[in-house]
Amino acid sequence: MSPHIGRSARRLEDFRFLTGRGRYLADIDCPGALWGHVLRSPHAHARITRIDAAAARQCAGVHGVYTAADLAGLGPMPCLAAVSPLTVPPRHALAVDRVRHVGDPVAFIVADSAAVAREAAELVEIDYEALPSVVDGRAALADDAPLLWDQAPRNTAFHIQKGDAAAVAAAMKNAAHIVEIDVMNNRVVVAPIEHRAGIARHDAATDTFDLELTGQGVHGIRRQLAEFVFRMPPERIRLHAPDVGGGFGTKNFLYPEWILLLWAARALGRPVRWEADRTEEFASSAQGRDIAAKARLALDNDGRFLALDIEMVANHGAYLSGNGPGAAAVAASTAHGGIYDIPAIAADVRGAFTNTVPVDAYRGAGKPEANYIVERCIEAAARKLERDPASLRRQNLIASFPHKTAMGMNIDSGGFIDNLDRAVLRAELAAFETRRAEARARGKLRGIGVACFLETSRGAPNEGAEVRFETDGTVMVAVGTESNGQGHETAFAQIAADRLGVPMDAIRYVQADTRAVKSGAGHGGARSMHMGGAAVVKAIDATLVKARQLAARLLQASEDELVLEGGGIAVRDSKRRIDLSDIAREAGAFGEHVMNMTDVFTFPSGCHVAEVEIDPETGAASLVRYTAVDDYGRLINPLLTEGQVQGGVAQGIGQAMLEHTVYDSESGQLLSGSLMDYALPRADDLPGFDIELVERPTAANPLGVKGSGQAGCIAAPQTVMAAVLDALRPAGVETIDMPVTPERIWKALRR
């Protein structure tokens, strides 16, 4: 039994956080730093006809007021999504001639303090010529919709097809039953607890940049800054992140503010810092989801699934964010059909430009949308065929492995039927009608929903790690994935301590620094243990080879005589032994950097059950019970895994029941622009979670792990919606979209 892997160890980093010793961007003192403020567009769509910053430049304490003309030598921000063909209009750090969403950056003011910069911004005179706007993805694709970009006719960023349309058409023709759905995966504001912030420095002597930021993928952001924007060697730009207070994907990307900070630091010869406020985050930080879908599911007379046909329209906002199209056009296709044996699947996906904040990867990134579609289809089929929803699902689950899906994914392992059976049992589904009757007696509508999920976990392919024994007895573990609250400092220490036979407190974890970490694809796609953990294992193995060579010299023995035991290397059948830490003290620090070159996916899966009660007089829905049975392969730390699941489920519940990003259809104004108008889930919105974790290791990596960071967010929306619809059907309500707010439910009941 492993001494560390599989143990629910308390997080090492929590003592630092709970005692106020965390080091977040706002905690960093930077003597002599100036402060930046971004002046943003109040219009959703307008031409800029005049900018006069003379009065602002004359303000005491103001060091510079910059517009797009000042940044003319910089390149536009790239979109690197693997989608083709793809129309990528230029996105500059400051708007050139035209603004395309409320919050679009127009000017950057740098002053002695944030307050002075904000005051000066009030003096910048900008004349706008308002233009018609469009905020809905489907509406934007209409022939008569306002056009955002001349190079994107009908506001189309891309239009792709995946799967086998001919096979789907044939199956539909011969099907005994076809159900159709039209659903909206609502746009969400990501809203991590820590706002985006950064501090930029420039060394004129070496012409090098330093950017400390609240980021999740520093190597990728550096590459974009160097290659596309500043057009300079990447080694002349250092990016590093301190502790980061949440991200959920939105901090993975290059933003205009990072460019502005670096440019201003070079122009003024002083450090420049910027911290967003919550209102700025709502109007400028990448948002999530916003995919409208129509789908048809074909079944035979016995209820077997024959084919799934999907049409999706993804609203990408005014610009294409760094990986924006990847969620709908790439990631979703890996999860279409979920955990069901569907012989033929086809997907038609279009990306639309609208006058809204750009959309990019948000926890799950395409997989929640794909799972939501198939699960809503199955729910509709169960009602049409008058079948028990859980039974219909069970009949069509993938039962043997390996299994190649209709979309080409090779699922190596799973226990889909067992997960469903366990969840139904734990949720006491058989006794639900008694609970429904009791609620009815109290004047409430009670419903239960069963739904499943398939995660396709990998994120970016390939990952690097370095392991090095230091002369002070510590072991440095540097990984290219980056934590923003997940507990990497603990989980990676468990892996290293287990494989090396050293105490966990001997491990020094290093991340999120392009100078200290040789390479990295960052956080995202539930990839850290699958890709990063496997890289650490390989780096440890390579380091131990070097340790054996050094030990052979120090112990005056041949390598064939040596064995690894208890944190040291010993000569077989003798008392000669040396600790690994002593090898470094005697021979100097040593270690290896290794690249884990793989593009293999893992397939976390599970079955969730939700129960809701609805007050028909007010439309208020309460989530009263939630059960989950999930498979994440081998568990490095069950405590951390359960925490990841709980957080993901909470966010999925938030999207299903509360969160709604609303733009005015006429003006394009963001109506849900603060936490006064945008509801995030609170503790009293959630029940206790009953979670069972079933370990079914994968062969996709040496640890046997499957990613757990996104799964709860993938599973919860369709589970909650199935429960709500089950509660509402006795009142004649057959369909409803997320979020199921009291107003929306009340109106559905009145209709």
FIBA-654127 format. One record per residue: x, y, z of N, C-alpha, C in turn. Coordinates in steps of 0.1 Angstrom, whole numbers, plus 5000, padded with zeros to 4 digits. Layout:
XYZXYZXYZ
...
! end
This chain:
500849885000500050005000500950125000
500550224991501350344991501250435003
502350485008502250565021501650695019
501650755007501050885005499950884994
500150824983499050824973497850744978
496650804976495450744981495050794995
495850875001495550925015494951065014
493951085022493251215023494051305032
495151345027496051445034495451585034
495551655045495051795045496051875036
495451975030496252055021497452125028
498652115022499752185028499652335027
499052385016498952525014497852595023
496952515029495852575036496352655049
497452605055497852685067498352825063
498952835051499352965046498153045043
497152995037496053065033495153105045
494953015054494053045065494653135076
495953145076496653235085497053375079
496453395067496753525060498153535054
498753425052500153435046500153395031
498953385025498953375011499553495004
500053484992500653594985499953614972
498953694972498153724960498653854954
498253884942498853994935498654124943
497454144949497154264956498054284968
498654164973499454174985500954224982
501254224969502654254965502954404966
503954434973504454574974505454594962
505254694954506154724943506454874944
507554904951507955044953508155114940
507655234939507755324927506855284916
505855194918504955154908503955264905
503555274893502455364888501255274887
500055334886498855264885498155284872
497555184866496855194853495355184855
494655254846493155244846492755234832
491855144829491355124815490055194814
489955284804488755354800488055274790
486855234793486055134784484855204778
484455134767483355184759482055174767
481155274767479855264772478855214762
479255194750478455154739478755004735
477654934730477854804725478454804711
478154904703478654914690478655054686
479855114682479955254678481255284671
481255384663482455434657483055544667
484355534668485055644676485355754666
484755874667484955984658485956084663
486156084677487156184682487556144696
488856154699489356134712490256254716
489956314727490756434731491156404746
492456374748492956344761493756454767
493756574761494656684765494356714780
493156734784492856764798493256664808
493156534804493556424813495056424814
495756454804497256454804497756564813
496956674815497456784823497156764838
496456654841496156634856497456604864
497556664875498656634884498756484887
499856424886500056284889499856194878
499356244866499156164854500456154847
500856034843502156014836501955984821
500755934817500455904803499055874801
498555914790497155874785497355814771
497055684769497355624756496155574749
496155584736495055534728495655434717
494855384709495255284699496355344690
496355474688497355534679498755514685
498855524698500155514705500655364704
499855274703500255134703500355074689
500455164679500355124665501455014661
502555004668503554914664503354774670
502354754678502054624684501154534675
501354404675500454324668499154294675
498154234668496854204674497054074682
496054054691496053934699495553814691
496253704692495853584683494753504689
494053424680493253314684493853184679
494253094688494952974685494152854685
492852864685491952754685492152664672
492152534674492452444663491152424655
490652524649489452524641489752584627
489252504617489552554603488452514594
487952614585488452744584487852834595
488652944598488253024610488553174606
487553254607487753404605488153464618
489353524618489853594631490153744628
489153824631489353964629490454014639
491054124636492154174645491554234658
492154184669491754234682492954304689
492954434690494054504695493754534710
494854574717494754604731493854724734
493754814725492854924726492054934712
490854974713489954964702490455064691
490455014679490855094667489655144659
489255264660488255324652486855284656
486655174662485355124665485355034677
484255044685484054964697482954864694
483154744700482154634696481454564708
481754614720480954564731481154664743
480154664751480254744763481454694772
482354774775483554734782484854724773
484654744760485754734751486854844755
488054814756489054914761489355014750
489355144754489555254745490755334748
491055354761492255434765492855374777
494155394780494855354792495455464798
495055494811495655604818496555554829
497755614830498755574840499055694849
498955674862499155784871499755734884
499955824893500655794906499855704915
498455704913497655614921496455574912
495755474917494555424909493455534910
493355604921492355714922492555824912
493855864911494155974902493955924887
494255804884494055754871492555754867
491755714877490255714875489755854873
490255944881489756084879490156144866
491356114861491856164848490956104837
490555974839489755914828488455984826
487956054837486756124835486856244826
488156284824488456404816488756374801
488856244798489056204784487756224776
487856304766486656334758486556234746
485556154744485456064733484056084727
484056104714482756114707482555984699
481355934701480955804695479755824685
479755754675478655744666478055604668
476955604675476355474678475855394666
476055264666475655174656474755064661
473955004652473054894657473854784662
473254714672473954604678473154474678
473854364680473154234681473854154692
473054094701473654024712473353874713
472453824704472053684704472753614693
473253494696474053424686473253384673
472053334675471253294663470853424656
470453524663470053644656471153704648
472353694653473553754646473853684633
473353564631473653494618472553524607
471553604611470553644601471153734590
470553734579471053814568470953964571
469954004579469754144581470254194595
471154114601471654144614472754254612
472954344622474054434622475354364620
476254414611477554344609478654394617
479354304624480454354633481754364625
481954274616483254274609483054254594
483654334586483454324571483954184566
485054134573485654004569484853884574
483753904581482953794586481453814582
481153774569479753794564478853714573
477653774575476653714584477153684598
478253764602478853754615479253614618
479753534608480053404610481553384612
481953334624483353304626483853174620
482953074621483252944615481952864613
482052764604480952674602481552544599
481452444608482052314606481052204608
481252084602480551964605481451854610
480951784619481751664624480851544625
481451424625480651304626480251254612
479251174611478751104599477351144596
477151254588475851304586475051204577
475651134568474951034560474350924568
475150874577474750764586473550804595
473650934600472650984608471350994600
471451044588470251064580469550934577
470350824574469850694572469150634584
469750654596469150604608467850684611
467850814609466650884611465450844602
465750804590464750764581464150634585
464850544592464450414595463950404610
464050514617463750514632462250494635
461950434645460550414650460150544657
461050614664460750734671461850834670
461450954669462451064668461951174678
462851214687462551324696463351444692
462851564694463551684690463551784702
464651844705464751944715465352074710
465052184716465752314713466052374727
467352374730467752414744468852524743
468952604753469952704755470852684766
472152674764473152664774473552814778
472952864788473053004791474453054794
474653184790475953244792476153274807
477353254812477653274826478853374827
478853454838480053524842480853434851
482153424849482953324856483153364870
483453484873483453544887484353464897
485653444894486453394905486553494916
486953444928486853544940487953654938
489053614932490153724930489953774916
489953904915489853974902491253964895
491153984882492453994874493254114878
494554094878495554194882496854164877
497754274876499054244871500054364875
501354324875502354424877503454404866
503754504858504654494847505954574850
507054524847508354594848509154574835
509954674832510854664820512254704823
513154634819514654664821515154714808
515454844808515854904795517254864791
518054824801519454784797519454654789
518554564792518454434785517254424776
516454524777515154524769514354394772
514154374785513454254789512254294798
511154214797509954244804509754144815
509054184826508654104837507154134840
506354034839504954054842504453954852
504054004864503553924875502053934874
501253824873499853844870499053734876
497753754877496853654881496453564869
497453474865497253394853497353244856
496853164847496853024849497752944839
498153014828498952944818500053034813
501053054822502053164819502853134807
503153014804504052984792503253014779
501952974779501153004767500953154765
500653224776500453374775501753434770
502853394775504153454771504353434756
504053314752504253284737503453384729
502253404733501353494725501953634725
502353684737502853814738504153834730
505053734730506253744723506153724708
505353624704505353584690504353674682
503253714688502253784680502153934683
502353974695502154114699503454194699
504454164707505654234708506754194698
506554074692507454024681508854024686
509153954697510453944703510753804708
511953764711512253634716511553614729
510953494731510153474743511053474756
512353444755513153444767513353584772
512953694765513053824770511853874777
510853784778509653814786509553704797
509453754809509253664820507853684826
507053574827505753584833505753494845
505153534856505053454868503853494876
503253394883502053424890502253384905
501853464914501853434928500653334931
500153334943498953254946497753324938
496953234932495853284924494553234930
493653334932492353304939491253264929
491353144924490353094915490553144900
490053064891490153094877489053034869
488952894870487952824862488052834847
489252864843489452884828489753024824
489053124830489053254825490353324827
491253274835492553334837493653274828
493253184819494153114810494653204799
493953314796494053374783494853504783
495253544771495953674770494853784769
495053884777494053994778494654124774
493854224769494454354765495254414777
494854394789495454464800496954414802
497254294799498654244800499554324790
498954344778499754414768499954564772
498854624777498954764781499954784793
499954694802500854704813502354704809
502654604800504054584795504354714787
503554754778503854864769504054994778
503255014787503355134796504655134804
504955014810506155004818507455034809
507454994797508555024788508555174784
507355224781507255364777507655464788
507355424801507555524812508755494820
509355374818510555334826510255314841
509055284844508555254858507755134858
507655064869506654954871505255014870
504354934864502954974863502154864867
501154894876500254784880498854824878
497954724877496554734875495754624882
494654664888493754564894492354594890
491754494884490354514880489454524892
488254594891487254584901486154484895
485254454903484254354900483454394887
483154524886482354564875483154554862
484454584862485354554851485354414847
485454324857485454184854484154134846
483054184850481854154844481754204829
482454314826482354374813483554344804
484554264810485854254801486454114803
486254044813486853914815486053804807
486753714801486053614792484953544800
483753534793482653474799482453324793
481453254798481453114794480053074788
480052954782478852884776478252964765
476952994765476253064755476152994742
475652874742475452784731473952744729
473352784718472052744715472052614707
471252514710471352384703469952334699
469852274687468752194684469252054682
468551954686469051814685467851724683
468151614676467251504673467851374677
467151294685467551164689466651054683
467150964675466450854669466450724677
465350654679465250534686464550424678
464750304681464050194675462850164684
462050064680460850024688461149984702
462349924705462649884718463249984727
463450104721464050214729465550224727
466150154718467650164715467950284708
468950354712469350474705470050444691
469650514681470150484667471050594662
470650714665471450834660471150954667
472151044667471951174673472451284664
471551384661471851484651471851624659
472851694658473051814666473351944658
472652054660472952184654473252274666
474452334666474852424676475252564670
474852674678475252804674475952854687
477252884686478052934697478253084696
477853154706477953304706479353334712
480253384703481653414708481953554711
480953634711481153774715481753854704
482353974707482754064697484154024691
484953944698486253904693486353754696
487353694689487653554692488753554703
488453514715489453494725490353384722
491453374729492553294726492253144722
491253084729490852954725489352944724
488753054722487253064722486552964714
486852944701486052854693486352704697
487352684704487752544708486652474716
485952534724484952474733483852414724
483252494716482052444708482552354696
483652394690483952334677484852214679
485652204690486552094692486252004704
486252074716486051994728484651924729
483651994725482251944726482151814717
482851804706482751684697483351564704
484251584713484851464720483851404730
482751474734481851424744480451404738
480251434726478851424720478451274721
477251254726476751114728476951064742
477751134750478051104764478450964766
477850894775478350754779477450654772
476750694762475750604755476250544742
475850424739476150354727475250404716
475650504709474950564698475650544685
475150464676475950424664476350534655
475550644654475750744644475550884651
476450974649476351104655476851204645
476151314643476651424635476351564642
477351654640477251784646477551894636
476651984635476852104627476952224637
478152294636478452394646478852524639
478152634643478552764638478852854649
479852944647480253044656479853174652
479353254661478753384657479453504665
479653614658480153734664478953814669
478953864681477953954686478554064694
477754164698478254274705478154254720
478954144724479054104738480454074742
480754054754482054024759482453884753
483753874748484153744743484053634752
483753514746483553394753484753294751
485153224762486253134761485953014770
486952934772486752814780486452844795
485352784799484952794813484652644818
485052614829485052484836484252374828
484952294821484352194812484452224798
484252344794484652394780484152304769
482852304766482352224755481752094760
482352034770481851904775480551924782
480352024791479052044797477952064786
478252144776477252164766476852034758
477851954755477651834748476751734756
477151714769476451624778475051674780
474851804781473551864784472551834772
473151834760472251814748471751664748
472651574750472251434749471351394761
471651444773470851414784469451474783
469251594778467951654776467151574765
467951524755467251444745466651314751
467451254760467051124766465851154775
465851264782464751294791463451314782
463551374771462451394762461951264756
462951174753462551044748461850964758
462250964770461650884781460150934783
459951064782458551104783457751064771
458251074759457551044747457150894747
458150814751457950664751457250614764
457050704773456550664786457350564793
458650594793459650504799460250574811
460650484821461350544832462750594827
463050724830464250784825465550704828
465650654841466850584845466950454837
465750384835465750254828466150274813
465650384807466050404793467550434792
468050514801469550534801470250404802
469850324812470650204815470650114803
469550104796469450014784470450054773
470850184773471650234762473150274766
473450234778474850274783475850184776
477050234774478150154769478550054780
478649934776478749824786480049754785
480849764774482049694773483149784768
484449754772485549834769486749754765
487549814756487549954751486349974741
485950094740484850134732485150254723
484950244710485150364702483850424699
483750554702482450624700482250664686
481050704683480750744669481550874665
482050944675482851064672484351024672
484750904674486150854673486850854685
486250874697486950864710487050724714
488250684719488550554724488450544739
487350504744487150504759487750364764
488750374772489550254776488850184788
488150254796487650194809486450274814
485650204822484550274829483650164835
482650214843481650134849480350204848
479850234836478750324835477450264841
477250134838476050074844476150064859
477250034864477450024878477250154885
477750264879477650394884476150434886
475350404875473950434875473250354886
473550224886472850144896473150194911
474450224913474750274926474050404930
474050494920473450624922471950614925
471250534917469750514919469550454933
470350364938470250304951470450404962
471550474961471950574971470850684972
470250724961469250824961467850784964
467750654967466450594971465350624961
465650604948464750634938463450554939
463550434944462350344945461350404955
461750484964460850544974460450684971
460850734959460550874956459150914956
458250824951456850864950456250894963
456750824974456250864987456651004991
457951044987458351174990457651284982
457251244970456551334961455151354967
454451254972453151264978453151344990
454151334998454351415011454451555007
455251584997455451724993454151784987
453451704980452151744974451151784986
451251714996450351745008450651875014
451951915012452352045017452152155007
451552124995451352224985452552244976
453552154976454752174968454852064957
455552104947455752014935457151954937
457251824938458551764940458951684928
460251694924460651614912462051554914
462351454907463651384908464251374894
465551394893466151384880467451294881
467551204871468751114870469451154857
470751174858471451214846472951164847
473551134836474951084836475851184829
477151164830478051254823479351174818
479951224808481251174803482151294801
483251294808484251394807485351344798
485851424789487051384781488251464785
488951414794489951494801491351484795
491951594792493251604787493751744787
492951834781493351974779494451974768
495352054768496452064758497251934759
497751884748498651764749500051804754
500651704759502051714764502251804776
503151764784503451844796504851814801
505551904808506851894813506951894828
507951834833508151844848509651824850
510151884861511551874865511551834880
512451744883512651704897514151724900
514451784911515951814914516151804929
517151724933517551714947518551824949
518251904960519052024963520051984974
521052064976522052034986521552055000
520452125002519952145015518952035020
518851935012518051815015516651825010
516251935003514851934998514851884984
513651854979513551814965512551904958
513151974947512352064940511551994929
510252014929509351954919508752074911
509152094899508552204890507752144879
506452194879505552134869504952244861
504652214848504052314839502552344841
501852264849500452294852500452384864
499352454866499352564876498052564884
498252574897497152574906496552704908
495252714909494552834913493552804924
493952704932493152664944492852514945
493352434935493052294935493752214945
494952254950495652174959496852104953
497452164942498552104936499752084945
499952184954501152184963501052054971
499952004974499751884982499751764973
499051754963498851634954500251604948
500951694943502251664936503251624947
503151684959504051634970503751494973
502451454973502151314976502751224966
502651254953503251174943504751164944
505451274946506851274947507351204960
506751224971507151164984506951014983
505850974976505550834975506550764966
506950824955507850754946509250764950
509650864958511050884962511250824976
510250804984510450754998510950865007
510550985004511051095013509851165020
509951235030508851305037508151405028
506851425029506251525021506751665023
507151695036507651835038509051855032
509651755026510951775019510751825005
509451825000509151854986508952004986
509652074976509452214974508752224960
507552264960506752274947506952404940
507252404927507452524920506552524908
505852634905504952644894504852794889
504152814877503752944873504853044872
505953004866507153094864507853054852
507853134842508553094829510053094831
510653154842512053144844512453014852
511552984861511852864870511352734865
510352734856509752614850510052614836
510752514831511252514817510152514806
508952454809507952444799506652414806
505552444799504252414806503052454797
502052374797500752404790499652454800
500052474813499152534822498052454827
497052514833495952454839494752454829
493952354829492752354821492552214815
491252184814490952054808491051934818
491151964831491351864841492551774838
493651844835494851784830495951764840
495851824851497051844860497651704864
496751614869497351484874497551394862
496651394852496851304841498151344833
498251474830499451514822500651554830
500351644840501451684849501951584859
500951504865501351404874502251294867
501851254855502551154847503951214844
504051344841505351404838506251404850
505651424862506451414874506951274876
506151174874506551034876507751004866
507651054854508751024844510051104848
509851224853511051304858511651234870
510851184879511451114890512150984886
511650914877512350794872513650824865
513650934858514950984851515951034862
515451094872516351154883516851034891
516150934893516650814900517650744892
517650744879518650684871519950764874
519850894874521050974877521550954891
520550934901520950914915521750784916
521250684909521950554909523350564904
523550644893524950664888525850724898
525350834905526150904915526350814927
525350744931525450654943526550544940
526550494928527550394925528950444927
529250564924530550624926530750644941
529750704948529950734962530050604971
529350504967529350374975530450274970
531050314959532150234953531550094950
530450094942529749974938529249984924
528949874917528449884904526949914905
526349974894524950004894524049884896
524549774890523749654891523549604905
524449644914524349604928523449684937
522949794931522249894939520649874938
520049904950518549894950518050024957
516850074953516250184959515450134971
515650194983514850154994514750275004
513550305009513350395019513950535018
513850595006514450725004515950725003
516550615000517950604998518350494988
519550474985520050374976521050284984
520850164984521750064991522349964982
523549914987524149804980523549674985
523049594975522349474978523249384987
522549324997523249225006524449285014
524349415017525349485025524749595033
525549655042525049765050525449905044
526049895033526350025026525050085020
524850215024523650285020523850435020
523150505012523250655012521850705009
521450805017520150875015520250955002
519050964995519051044983519451194985
519051244997519451385000520951395003
521551285008523051295010523851284997
523251224987523851224974524051364969
522951444970523051584966524151664974
524151634987525151704996526551664992
526751544988528151494985528551534970
527551514961527951524947527351654940
526551734948525951854942524551824938
523851934936522451924932522351844919
521251764917521151694905519651664902
519251644890517851614887517751614872
516451594867516151584853514851654850
514851714838513551764832513151674821
511851634822511251534812510051584806
509851564793508551594787507751464786
506451484791505551374789504751394776
505251334765504651354752503551264750
502251314751501151224749499951314746
499051264737497751334735496551244739
496751144748495751054751494751114761
493551084760492451134769492251034780
491651084791491050994801489551024801
488750934807487350944806486650934820
486751034828485951044840484451034837
483650964846482250954843481550934856
480150944855479450924867477950934864
477150924875475750934874475251014887
474451124884474051214895472551204896
471951234908470551234910470251354918
469251434914468851554921467351554925
467051614936465551624939465351774942
464251824937463851964939462451964945
462152074952460752114955460452254950
459252264944458852394938457652444945
457652574949456452634954455652694942
454552634938453752674926453252814927
453152874939452653004941453653114937
454953084940455953184937456953134926
456953014923457952964913459252934919
459452954932460752924938461052774939
462252744934462652604934463752584945
463652474952464752444962465352314959
466652304959467352174957467452114970
466752004972466651944986467551824988
468051764977468851644978469751634965
470951584967471851564956472851454958
472851354949473651234950474551224938
475751174940476651154929477451024931
477650954920478550834920479450854908
480750874911481650914901482950824901
483550814889484750744887485850834881
486850854889487950944885489250864885
489150734883490350644883490950644897
492250624897492950614910492950754916
492750754929492650884936493950914943
494551024940495851064947495451114961
494351184962493951244975492451244975
491751154980490251154980489651274985
490251334996489651455001489651574991
490751584984490851694974489951664963
489851534959488951504948487451534951
487051504963485651534967485451684967
486451754971486351904971486151954957
486951894948486751934934485351904928
484851794932483551754927482451844933
482551874946481651964953481652104946
482852154944482952284937482352284923
482652184916482052174902480552164902
480052074911478552064912477952194916
478552264925477952394929477852494918
478952494909478852584898477852534888
477752404886476752354877475352384881
475052374894473852414900473552564898
474552644900474452784898473952824884
474552754874474152784861472752734858
472352624864471052564862469952654868
470252704880469152764888469252914890
470452974889470553114893471253204883
472353164877473253254869472653284855
472653404852472053444839472753574835
473553574825474153694819473153754809
472753874811471653924803472154054796
472054064783472254184776470954234770
470754364770469554424764469554404749
468554354744468454314730468554444721
468154554726468054674718469454754718
469854784731471054864733472354794734
472254664737473454584739474054604753
473454674761473954704775473954574783
474954554791474954444800474054474812
472954404813472054434824472354364837
473054254836473554184848474954214851
475254334853476654384853477354384867
476654334877477254324890476654214898
477154194910476554094918475154134924
474854254922473454304925472454244916
472854214904471954164893472254024888
473353964893473853834889473953744901
473153634901473153554913474153444913
475053434922475953324923475353234935
475553104934475053014945475753044958
474953034968475453054982475252924989
475852915001475752795009474252755011
473452855014472052815017471252785004
471852784992471152744980471452594977
472352534985472852404982472452304993
472152184990471952075000473252015004
473251925013474451845015474651755004
475851724999476051644988476451504993
475851404987476151264990476951204978
478251194980479151164969479851034972
479850944962480650824963481650824951
482850794955483950784945484350644943
484250594930484550454927485850464918
486850394923488150394916488250284906
488350324893488550234882489750294874
490950254877492150314871492250304856
492850394850493050394836494450364833
494650304821496050274816496650394808
495950504808496350614799497550694805
497850674818499050734825499550644836
500750654840501350564850500650574864
499950684866499250694879497850634879
497250604868495950554867494850654870
495150784869494250884873493350934861
492150984864491351054855491051194861
490851294852490651424858489351444865
489351524876488151544884487751694885
488551784879488351924882487051984875
486651924864485551984857484251904858
484251774863483151684861481851734868
481951784880480751824887480051934879
480752024872480152124864479552074852
480051954847479451894835478151814839
478151754850477051674854475751744859
476051854867474951904875473851974867
474152044856472952124850471852034845
472251924837471151834832470451764843
471151734854470551654865469551744872
469851874875468951964881467751984872
468052004859466952034850465951914848
466451794849465551684848464651674860
465251714872464351714884463351824883
463651944878462752054877461652014867
461951954856460951914846460051804852
460651714859459851614865458851674875
459251774882458251834892457251914884
457551974873456552064866455651984856
455951864852455151794842453751774847
453451744859452051724863451251854861
451951964861451252094858451252124843
451752034835451652054820452852124814
453952144822455152214816456052104811
456352114798457152004791458552044789
458852174788460252224786460452354792
461652384796462052514802463552514801
464052644800465552654798466152704811
467452684812468252734823468352884822
468452964833468352914847466852914851
466552814859465152804863464952894875
464853024872464653124883463153114887
462853174898461353174902460553234892
460953344886460153414876459953324864
460953254859460853174848459853054851
459952994862459152884866457652934868
457553044874456153104876455453124863
456153184854455553214841455253084833
456152984834455852854828454552794834
454452794847453252744853451952814849
452052954848450953024844450553004829
451552974821451152944807450452814806
! end
